[in-house]
Amino acid sequence: MFQDKVLGCKDCGREFDFTASEQEFYAEKGFTNEPGRCPECRSARKANRNGGGSYGRQERQMYPVTCSSCGVETTVPFQPRGDRPVYCRDCFQPRNNW
């Protein structure tokens, strides 16, 4: 049913094979568009999009704070502005029951 095709990469311009088995895989997944990039450019784009870190995650910047309720030293994933209280995890959880 499917036959190998030669496609051109829209990033590097190099020709690459879009094999019958790849086409079958695309059809099984419901993909309607052919790949526009060669496997190398696809991999490079995916690595850049995901930040290149482990499992595609970038490490969060944490900021040291003192809990406004209990006074314990902790870190939070946002930079406190100083005009609102900041709580540690234990003090924040009971306040966050909406």
Buried (B, 14 or more C-beta within 10 A) or exposed (E): EBEEEEBEBEEEEEEBEBEEEBBEEBEEEEEEEEBEBBEEBBEBEEEEEEEEEEEEEEEEEEEEBEBBBEEEEBEBEEEBEEEEEBBBEEBBEEEEEE
